Amino acid sequence: MIGRVATFALSNSMIDAALLTQAKVAEKQMQSASGLISSDYGGLGGATSQKVLSLQVSLTQSQAYSDAASSANDRVQVMYSTTGSIVDLLNNFKSTLTSSVSATGTDADTLQDTAASALSDLASLLNTQYGGRYLFAGSATETAPVDLSNYSATSTSSVDTSYYQGNSDLASVRVSGSRTITYGVTADNSAFEQAMRAISSIANGGTIDNDIISSALDQTTKAIDSVIGVQTQLSLTSSQLERSIDVQTDFQDAASTVSSSLTEVDVAAVTAQLTTYQSQLEASYAAISKIQGLSLVNYLS
């Protein structure tokens, strides 16, 4: 009893210190294994946890913006490629008309068959789908925008969009909290209408002569320039979308870096601290064992 009373205060103090060091060892072991300051927000402290939560919300929103812009850009890229195919189609048709104008005894039936095939191909291109959406139909994405059933333009001088089944609403995408980009083009755009009219004037016309062919040729040339203009606009829109994606990506990188600085540890530094605490804990255990072995009786005898 004398020995226990004599060493009680010192022993109790040493045990408290050892328990504190043991808790530090456990904490550093967890940090070393996970690379994180804490496994939950509570271990970060009120102010830090609030910053981390705010950053995560911003990161989620930013990712949503960049994903939406990326999806929109994919559609624009398909539309750009499609308009390129339309330009190729029109150039081929222009070559056919040029040959027909300069040739003697033009085969009208053959030329009309060629024009009918070109008209069908043009309609097919304008009915391009991507991701289950008709791209040139405005917001009526479930409706094929071009229907040739009742379309038979026979003159190059009168605008005729009777083939169009979509609407005039262009798609738009929000790329940030304060910016929305409108993108795309509809199949009733004047560039496409000119192309449809030029080809249809041959495919659905009556008697084909050089005047009709020359008129279709002029209209086709105008249509080519107009479609190239549409393609250029699509390219500019794509660039805007790509820049908006880059802005969001830069923000995400910066926000992730800040978040990591608030939640992650330097594993090498933590490992060094862990070694120090383990040495301290071993020394504490040794000291406690030594103190518990002391007895006042040993000094009085």
C-alpha positions in Angstrom: 0.0 0.0 0.0 2.8 2.4 0.9 4.5 1.7 -2.5 1.2 2.3 -4.5 0.4 5.5 -2.7 3.9 6.9 -3.1 4.0 6.3 -6.9 0.3 7.0 -7.7 0.5 10.6 -8.8 3.5 10.1 -11.0 2.3 6.9 -12.5 -1.1 8.4 -13.3 0.5 11.3 -15.0 2.7 9.1 -17.1 -0.3 6.9 -18.1 -2.3 10.0 -19.3 0.7 11.1 -21.3 1.1 7.6 -22.8 -2.6 7.5 -23.8 -2.3 10.9 -25.5 0.7 9.7 -27.4 -1.1 6.5 -28.3 -4.0 8.5 -29.7 -1.5 10.5 -31.8 0.0 7.3 -33.1 -3.4 5.9 -34.1 -4.2 9.2 -35.8 -0.9 9.3 -37.8 -1.3 5.6 -38.7 -4.8 6.4 -40.2 -3.4 9.4 -42.0 -0.5 7.5 -43.4 -2.7 4.7 -44.6 -5.4 6.9 -46.2 -3.5 10.0 -47.1 -6.3 12.0 -45.6 -6.3 14.3 -42.6 -9.6 12.8 -41.4 -12.0 10.1 -42.5 -14.9 12.5 -41.9 -15.7 16.2 -42.1 -15.8 16.4 -38.3 -12.1 15.8 -38.1 -11.3 18.8 -40.3 -12.9 21.4 -38.1 -15.9 23.6 -38.7 -14.4 26.2 -41.0 -12.3 23.8 -43.1 -15.1 21.3 -43.5 -17.4 24.2 -44.7 -14.8 25.2 -47.3 -14.4 21.6 -48.5 -18.1 21.1 -48.8 -18.5 24.3 -50.8 -15.7 23.3 -53.1 -17.3 19.9 -53.7 -20.6 21.5 -54.6 -18.8 23.8 -57.0 -16.8 21.0 -58.5 -20.0 18.9 -59.1 -21.7 21.9 -60.8 -18.6 22.7 -62.9 -18.5 19.0 -64.0 -22.1 19.2 -65.0 -21.4 22.3 -67.1 -18.4 20.8 -68.9 -20.3 17.5 -69.5 -23.2 19.4 -71.1 -20.9 21.5 -73.2 -19.0 18.4 -74.3 -22.3 16.7 -75.4 -23.4 19.8 -77.3 -20.0 20.0 -79.0 -20.2 16.4 -80.1 -23.5 17.2 -81.8 -22.0 20.3 -83.4 -19.1 18.3 -84.7 -21.5 15.8 -86.3 -23.4 18.7 -87.9 -20.2 20.2 -89.1 -19.2 16.9 -90.7 -22.7 16.5 -92.2 -22.5 20.0 -93.8 -19.2 19.0 -95.2 -20.8 16.0 -96.9 -23.5 18.3 -98.2 -20.9 20.6 -99.8 -19.3 17.6 -101.4 -22.7 16.5 -102.7 -23.5 19.9 -104.1 -20.0 20.2 -105.8 -20.6 16.8 -107.5 -24.1 18.0 -108.6 -22.6 21.2 -109.8 -20.0 19.3 -111.9 -22.9 17.3 -113.4 -24.8 20.4 -114.3 -21.7 22.1 -115.8 -21.1 19.0 -118.0 -24.7 19.0 -119.0 -24.7 22.7 -120.0 -21.7 22.3 -122.2 -22.7 19.0 -123.7 -24.8 18.7 -126.9 -28.0 16.6 -126.7 -28.2 16.4 -123.0 -30.0 13.2 -121.7 -32.8 14.8 -119.7 -33.9 11.5 -118.2 -30.5 10.7 -116.9 -30.0 14.2 -115.5 -33.3 14.0 -113.7 -32.5 10.6 -112.3 -29.2 12.0 -111.1 -30.9 15.0 -109.5 -33.6 12.8 -107.9 -30.8 10.6 -106.3 -29.0 13.8 -105.1 -32.2 15.1 -103.6 -32.8 11.9 -101.7 -29.2 11.9 -100.5 -29.5 15.5 -99.4 -32.7 14.7 -97.5 -30.9 11.8 -95.8 -28.0 14.0 -94.7 -30.4 16.5 -93.2 -32.2 13.7 -91.4 -28.9 12.8 -89.6 -29.4 11.4 -86.1 -26.9 11.4 -83.2 -27.6 10.0 -79.8 -31.2 9.3 -80.9 -31.8 13.0 -81.8 -32.5 14.5 -85.2 -29.9 17.2 -85.3 -31.4 19.5 -87.9 -35.0 19.5 -86.6 -34.7 22.3 -84.0 -36.2 21.2 -80.7 -38.4 18.6 -82.5 -35.6 16.1 -82.1 -37.8 13.0 -82.4 -39.1 14.1 -85.9 -37.2 13.7 -89.1 -36.9 17.2 -90.4 -37.0 16.5 -94.1 -39.9 14.8 -95.8 -39.9 14.7 -99.6 -43.4 13.2 -99.9 -45.1 16.4 -100.9 -42.0 18.4 -102.0 -41.6 19.2 -105.7 -40.1 22.6 -106.2 -39.8 23.2 -109.9 -38.4 26.7 -110.0 -35.2 28.2 -108.6 -36.8 31.6 -108.0 -39.4 30.7 -105.3 -38.5 29.8 -101.8 -40.1 26.5 -100.7 -39.6 24.9 -97.3 -42.6 22.6 -97.5 -40.2 19.7 -97.0 -39.4 20.8 -93.4 -41.1 19.1 -90.5 -39.2 20.5 -87.6 -39.4 23.8 -85.8 -37.3 27.0 -85.5 -36.1 26.5 -81.9 -32.3 26.1 -81.8 -30.8 24.1 -79.0 -28.9 25.8 -76.2 -26.6 24.7 -73.4 -25.6 26.3 -70.1 -21.9 26.3 -69.9 -21.5 28.3 -66.6 -23.7 30.0 -64.0 -24.0 33.1 -66.2 -23.6 31.9 -69.8 -25.7 29.9 -72.2 -24.5 29.0 -75.8 -27.1 28.6 -78.6 -25.9 26.1 -81.2 -26.9 24.2 -84.3 -28.9 24.9 -87.5 -32.2 23.7 -88.8 -32.9 22.0 -92.1 -35.0 24.9 -93.3 -32.0 27.3 -93.1 -31.8 29.3 -96.3 -28.5 27.5 -97.3 -30.2 24.1 -97.3 -33.4 25.5 -98.8 -31.3 26.8 -101.7 -29.7 23.5 -102.2 -33.0 21.6 -102.1 -34.6 24.0 -104.6 -31.6 23.8 -107.0 -31.7 20.1 -107.1 -35.5 19.8 -107.1 -35.8 22.1 -110.1 -34.0 19.5 -112.1 -35.4 16.4 -110.4 -39.1 17.5 -110.5 -39.0 19.9 -113.4 -40.7 19.3 -116.7 -38.8 19.8 -119.9 -35.1 20.2 -119.2 -33.2 22.7 -121.3 -30.0 24.8 -121.0 -31.8 27.7 -119.4 -33.2 25.5 -116.6 -29.8 23.8 -116.2 -28.1 27.2 -116.1 -30.5 28.5 -113.5 -30.0 25.4 -111.3 -26.3 25.7 -111.7 -26.3 29.3 -110.5 -28.5 28.3 -107.6 -26.3 25.4 -106.7 -23.2 27.7 -106.7 -25.0 30.1 -104.3 -26.1 27.1 -102.1 -22.5 25.9 -101.9 -21.3 29.2 -100.6 -24.2 29.4 -98.2 -23.6 25.9 -96.8 -19.9 26.7 -96.4 -21.0 29.8 -94.4 -23.2 27.5 -92.2 -20.2 25.2 -91.7 -18.0 28.1 -90.7 -20.6 29.2 -88.1 -20.7 25.7 -86.7 -16.9 25.7 -86.4 -17.0 29.0 -84.5 -19.7 27.6 -82.1 -17.6 24.5 -81.6 -14.7 26.7 -80.6 -16.9 28.6 -78.1 -17.9 25.3 -76.6 -14.4 24.0 -76.4 -13.2 27.2 -74.7 -16.0 26.9 -72.1 -15.0 23.3 -71.4 -11.4 24.5 -70.9 -12.6 27.2 -68.5 -14.4 24.6 -66.4 -11.5 22.2 -66.6 -9.1 24.9 -65.3 -11.5 25.7 -62.5 -11.9 22.0 -61.6 -8.1 21.6 -61.5 -7.7 24.6 -59.2 -10.6 23.7 -56.9 -9.3 20.1 -56.7 -5.9 21.4 -55.7 -7.3 23.6 -53.0 -9.6 20.8 -51.7 -6.6 18.4 -51.6 -4.6 20.9 -49.6 -7.4 21.0 -47.0 -8.1 17.3 -46.8 -4.9 15.5 -47.7 -1.6 15.0 -45.8 2.0 14.8 -46.8 2.5 11.1 -46.3 6.3 11.4 -46.0 6.0 14.0 -43.2 3.2 12.0 -41.4 5.4 8.9 -41.6 8.3 10.8 -39.9 5.9 12.1 -37.2 4.5 8.6 -36.7 8.0 7.2 -36.1 8.6 10.0 -33.5 5.4 9.3 -31.7 6.0 5.6 -31.6 9.4 6.2 -30.1 7.8 8.5 -27.5 5.2 5.8 -26.7 7.8 3.1 -26.2 9.7 5.4 -23.9 6.5 6.2 -22.0 5.7 2.5 -21.5 9.2 1.9 -20.3 9.0 4.8 -17.8 5.6 3.6 -16.5 7.0 0.1 -16.0 9.9 1.5 -14.1 7.7 3.8 -11.9 5.3 0.9 -11.1 8.3 -1.1 -10.0 9.3 1.5 -7.4 8.4 0.9 -3.7 9.0 3.2 -0.7 9.7 0.0 1.3 12.8 -0.6 -0.7 14.2 2.7 0.5 13.2 2.3 4.1 14.5 -1.2 4.6 
